[in-house]
Amino acid sequence: MTVDLSEITGSETGAGDGSATDALIEFYRAFNAANLEALEAVWSEGEAPSMNNPIGGIRRGWSSIAEGYSKLFDGPAKVQVAFHDFTSQEGEDWHLFVGRERGVCTTPEETLHVRFRTTRWFVRKNGSWRQLHHHGSAEDPNMLAAYQRLIFG
């Protein structure tokens, strides 16, 4: 069964077929719940994975990526995003999602609407889809500056 989604927040029910789309849904479910253990289950293990975005910088290896998520999840800001306006390309053992995220960054004092361009690359390892790379960027420098201020203080 193919799941046709125009937006992914992590609250969707996947096809249950072990697809890359199901793994993407699990990523957003874990991220929006600030669940590091669930994120680890979606990301590739070891030193192979990489992440590059304006908050975490360039991170290589699951340990470094997990450290970045921990800083975000343990900080004063709560971030909720939805993946939308995306395309999907695939091969036998890889799947690439390219699109946009929109959401809200909230602190006790302030709420900011955020928007990012996002790429998520998954690979199939030992029969399951795992995220190998994420790249995120912001089109609006003013929004990015406000977002960094809320995240970093």
Wavefront OBJ file of the C-alpha trace (Angstrom):
o trace
v 0.000 0.000 0.000
v 1.311 3.457 -0.887
v 0.714 6.337 1.498
v 0.033 9.584 -0.361
v 0.884 12.467 1.945
v 1.161 16.179 1.252
v 2.428 17.002 4.767
v 4.215 14.907 7.372
v 4.143 15.810 11.064
v 4.706 12.371 12.564
v 1.070 11.998 13.593
v 0.239 10.115 10.382
v -0.315 6.396 10.196
v 2.213 4.947 7.806
v 1.616 2.124 5.394
v 3.231 -0.303 7.823
v 5.292 -1.786 5.024
v 8.727 -0.764 6.276
v 9.019 1.865 3.540
v 11.271 4.911 3.519
v 8.124 7.042 3.883
v 7.269 5.170 7.080
v 10.809 5.909 8.335
v 10.333 9.598 7.465
v 7.076 9.651 9.435
v 8.888 8.045 12.382
v 11.602 10.711 12.169
v 9.056 13.539 12.463
v 7.166 11.706 15.213
v 10.401 11.408 17.222
v 11.601 14.952 16.492
v 8.292 16.630 17.363
v 8.135 14.593 20.588
v 11.758 15.536 21.420
v 12.427 11.792 21.764
v 16.150 11.158 21.343
v 15.828 7.375 21.747
v 13.263 7.213 18.918
v 15.486 9.433 16.737
v 18.374 7.039 17.273
v 16.188 4.233 15.904
v 15.681 6.216 12.671
v 19.245 7.466 12.093
v 22.095 5.346 10.745
v 24.529 4.109 13.360
v 28.193 4.901 13.830
v 30.274 7.510 12.058
v 28.562 7.411 8.645
v 25.586 9.760 9.186
v 25.899 13.509 8.755
v 23.784 16.575 9.412
v 24.237 20.161 8.278
v 21.906 22.953 9.427
v 22.030 26.474 10.908
v 21.436 25.297 14.483
v 23.566 22.158 14.703
v 26.235 23.175 12.216
v 28.024 20.317 10.488
v 27.839 17.131 12.530
v 29.307 13.784 11.577
v 28.503 10.511 13.267
v 25.492 9.587 15.369
v 27.148 10.667 18.641
v 27.671 14.216 17.394
v 24.181 14.373 15.869
v 22.653 13.110 19.133
v 24.574 15.770 21.058
v 23.027 18.453 18.823
v 19.515 17.108 19.328
v 20.098 16.907 23.094
v 21.093 20.577 23.230
v 17.951 21.516 21.326
v 15.616 19.269 23.341
v 17.089 20.291 26.709
v 16.988 24.015 25.930
v 14.227 26.537 26.602
v 12.757 26.371 23.070
v 10.311 23.758 21.834
v 10.254 23.200 18.087
v 7.431 21.559 16.131
v 7.702 21.216 12.347
v 5.856 19.665 9.419
v 7.506 18.500 6.192
v 5.641 19.622 3.060
v 6.022 20.621 -0.597
v 8.357 17.679 -1.085
v 9.532 15.364 -3.798
v 10.794 11.866 -3.431
v 13.312 9.933 -5.494
v 14.502 6.418 -4.875
v 16.754 3.591 -5.894
v 16.930 0.058 -4.609
v 18.738 0.948 -1.368
v 18.375 4.727 -1.108
v 15.548 7.247 -0.853
v 15.842 11.029 -1.063
v 13.195 13.447 0.226
v 13.602 17.109 -0.755
v 11.151 19.720 0.465
v 10.313 22.311 3.078
v 9.571 22.412 6.771
v 7.252 24.873 8.445
v 6.463 25.110 12.086
v 6.707 26.939 15.359
v 9.531 27.573 17.816
v 8.154 28.443 21.235
v 9.805 29.664 24.438
v 8.001 30.801 27.596
v 8.327 34.395 26.325
v 7.991 34.149 22.562
v 6.619 32.232 19.569
v 8.282 32.279 16.151
v 6.988 30.772 12.920
v 9.854 29.003 11.161
v 10.463 27.817 7.597
v 13.353 25.755 6.241
v 14.432 24.026 3.055
v 15.092 20.410 3.969
v 16.725 17.342 2.457
v 16.604 13.933 4.127
v 18.465 10.979 2.633
v 17.632 7.453 3.785
v 19.443 4.217 2.990
v 18.294 0.653 3.465
v 20.538 -1.294 5.827
v 19.797 -4.795 7.045
v 16.255 -4.534 5.695
v 15.281 -1.235 7.339
v 15.419 2.402 6.257
v 17.747 4.648 8.250
v 18.479 8.341 7.783
v 22.022 8.874 6.546
v 22.030 12.631 5.916
v 20.016 15.760 6.655
v 20.591 19.224 5.264
v 18.525 22.208 6.314
v 18.757 25.874 5.397
v 16.720 29.037 5.856
v 15.700 31.393 3.068
v 14.889 34.300 5.385
v 17.954 35.639 7.238
v 15.787 37.614 9.694
v 13.793 34.520 10.646
v 17.043 32.565 10.996
v 18.556 35.198 13.296
v 15.431 35.202 15.479
v 15.390 31.384 15.540
v 19.051 31.180 16.544
v 18.412 33.743 19.300
v 15.551 31.646 20.700
v 17.543 28.404 20.518
v 20.915 29.703 21.739
v 19.649 32.417 24.096
l 1 2 3 4 5 6 7 8 9 10 11 12 13 14 15 16 17 18 19 20 21 22 23 24 25 26 27 28 29 30 31 32 33 34 35 36 37 38 39 40 41 42 43 44 45 46 47 48 49 50 51 52 53 54 55 56 57 58 59 60 61 62 63 64 65 66 67 68 69 70 71 72 73 74 75 76 77 78 79 80 81 82 83 84 85 86 87 88 89 90 91 92 93 94 95 96 97 98 99 100 101 102 103 104 105 106 107 108 109 110 111 112 113 114 115 116 117 118 119 120 121 122 123 124 125 126 127 128 129 130 131 132 133 134 135 136 137 138 139 140 141 142 143 144 145 146 147 148 149 150 151 152 153
